[in-house]
Amino acid sequence: MQCRSSPVGFTILEVLLAAVIAVVAATVLFPLFNESVLVARQSADRNSIEAATSLDLSWIKRYAKFWKMKSGPYPLDNSHTKSTAVFQTSPVLEYECANADLTNTNLSQQFITDAVSVASTADDVVPKLPYAFDAAANSQIPITNISAGYTLSRTVDTSNPNRVYVIYKVASANERPINFVREASVVLESVAWCTPK
């Protein structure tokens, strides 16, 4: 009795079946891969937005800490910038107000006016801003390392005379919007420690 060997290789039917399975698998897997890339990019964009917001808000809080300070760790000269001396008179905190009557003075508006006048390259406010501070409604905040289509804006509310209310929002022309709103109330230290001129 003679044995017949089986043919070596694949039949055309087997090749076609493998090709169909490969196409179906690619069709299913490509959108999943694409979605994961988009989710990773959106996560990176959100991190960039958070970093830009934190830098801007940190600058405002830091300036609010030593605005109008006459003596202490960050005494100011008349141009509202930090003097070179670490302590001018004593290590005791002492602030100077524009008006003795705090009830009729909107310190928050004065604070924003002074903040706008501070040069972005000044050494007195750390962390430094890589852009000039602007208090106009819906001021654009630059964001580094972000996809096109996202803009971060800041609105400053000075209706409360003793504190500044800051709102950050993201607008998106991107097909994948990021819902982002951050609100912060910044207390002006000089309100509690003011001494009239």
C-alpha positions in Angstrom: 0.0 0.0 0.0 1.4 3.4 -1.0 1.0 6.6 1.2 0.1 9.9 -0.4 1.7 13.0 1.0 -0.5 16.1 1.7 0.2 19.1 -0.5 2.5 21.8 0.9 1.3 25.4 1.3 -2.1 27.1 1.5 -5.0 26.9 -0.9 -6.4 30.1 -2.4 -9.4 29.7 -0.2 -7.3 29.6 3.0 -5.4 32.7 1.8 -8.6 34.6 1.1 -10.1 33.6 4.4 -6.9 34.8 6.3 -7.1 38.1 4.3 -10.7 38.7 5.3 -10.0 38.0 8.9 -7.0 40.4 8.8 -9.1 43.2 7.3 -11.9 42.7 9.8 -9.4 42.8 12.7 -7.8 45.9 11.3 -11.2 47.6 10.9 -12.1 46.8 14.5 -8.7 47.7 16.0 -7.8 50.9 14.1 -10.6 53.0 15.6 -9.7 51.7 19.1 -6.0 52.7 18.5 -7.1 56.0 17.1 -9.3 56.7 20.0 -6.6 55.9 22.5 -4.2 58.3 20.7 -6.9 61.1 20.9 -7.6 60.4 24.6 -3.9 60.6 25.3 -3.6 63.9 23.4 -6.6 65.3 25.2 -5.1 64.3 28.5 -1.8 66.1 27.6 -3.8 69.2 26.5 -5.7 69.2 29.9 -2.4 69.0 31.7 -1.1 72.0 29.7 -4.2 74.0 30.5 -3.8 73.1 34.2 -0.2 74.2 34.2 -0.9 77.5 32.5 -3.8 78.2 34.9 -1.7 77.3 37.9 1.2 79.6 36.8 -1.2 82.5 36.2 -3.1 82.1 39.5 0.1 81.6 41.5 1.4 84.9 40.1 -1.8 86.7 41.2 -1.7 85.1 44.7 2.0 85.9 45.1 1.5 89.5 44.1 -1.6 89.8 46.4 0.6 88.5 49.3 3.1 91.4 49.2 1.1 94.1 47.5 1.3 97.4 49.5 3.7 95.8 52.0 6.0 98.4 53.6 8.0 96.2 55.9 8.5 92.5 56.2 10.0 89.9 53.8 8.7 91.6 50.7 8.6 95.3 51.3 7.6 97.4 48.3 8.9 100.7 47.0 6.7 103.4 45.6 6.5 101.8 42.2 4.9 98.7 43.8 7.9 96.5 43.1 9.9 94.5 45.7 12.8 96.5 47.1 16.3 95.0 47.2 16.4 95.0 51.0 15.0 91.9 52.6 13.7 93.9 55.6 13.4 97.7 55.4 12.6 98.5 59.0 11.6 95.4 60.9 10.5 91.8 60.2 7.0 92.8 61.4 4.5 92.9 58.6 3.3 96.4 57.8 1.1 97.4 54.9 0.3 100.8 53.5 -3.2 101.5 52.2 -4.1 104.1 49.5 -6.9 105.3 51.8 -7.4 105.4 55.5 -11.2 104.8 55.0 -11.2 101.2 53.8 -15.0 101.1 53.5 -14.9 103.7 50.7 -11.9 102.2 49.0 -12.0 99.4 46.5 -8.7 97.8 47.1 -9.3 95.0 44.6 -9.5 97.5 41.8 -6.3 99.3 42.9 -4.6 95.9 43.2 -5.5 94.9 39.6 -4.3 98.4 38.3 -1.0 97.9 40.1 -0.7 94.2 38.9 -1.2 95.3 35.3 1.6 97.9 35.7 4.1 95.3 36.9 6.5 94.3 34.0 6.3 90.6 33.2 10.1 90.5 33.4 10.3 92.1 36.9 12.2 90.1 39.5 9.7 91.0 42.3 7.0 88.4 41.6 7.9 84.8 41.5 6.8 82.7 39.7 7.4 85.0 36.7 4.9 85.2 34.0 6.2 84.8 30.4 3.7 87.4 29.3 2.3 90.7 30.4 -0.5 90.5 33.0 -3.7 91.8 31.5 -6.9 92.4 33.4 -9.3 92.9 30.5 -12.3 90.7 30.4 -11.6 87.3 28.9 -7.9 87.9 28.7 -6.1 85.1 26.7 -3.6 83.1 28.7 -0.9 81.5 26.5 -0.7 77.7 26.7 2.4 75.8 25.7 2.4 72.3 24.2 -1.3 72.2 23.3 -3.3 71.1 20.2 -4.8 73.7 18.0 -8.3 74.8 18.8 -8.1 75.4 22.6 -8.0 78.9 24.2 -7.7 79.7 27.9 -9.2 82.9 29.1 -9.2 84.7 32.5 -11.8 87.1 33.8 -11.1 89.1 36.9 -14.0 90.4 39.1 -13.2 93.3 41.4 -16.7 93.9 42.7 -15.7 92.8 46.2 -13.5 95.6 47.6 -11.3 93.3 49.7 -10.7 90.3 47.4 -10.2 89.5 43.7 -12.3 86.8 42.1 -10.6 85.0 39.2 -12.3 82.7 36.7 -10.5 80.6 34.1 -12.4 79.0 31.2 -11.4 77.0 28.1 -13.1 77.6 24.8 -12.7 75.0 22.1 -13.0 75.0 18.3 -11.7 71.5 18.5 -14.0 68.6 17.8 -13.1 67.2 21.2 -13.9 70.0 23.7 -12.3 70.1 27.1 -14.8 71.2 29.9 -12.6 73.3 32.1 -13.5 76.0 34.6 -11.5 77.1 37.6 -12.6 79.8 40.0 -10.5 81.3 42.8 -11.0 84.0 45.4 -7.7 85.8 46.1 -7.6 87.6 49.5 -5.5 90.8 49.6 -3.3 90.6 52.6 -3.2 94.4 52.9 -6.9 94.4 53.8 -6.2 92.8 57.2 -2.9 94.7 57.9 -3.4 98.1 56.4 -2.1 101.2 58.1 -3.1 104.7 56.7 -0.4 106.8 55.0 
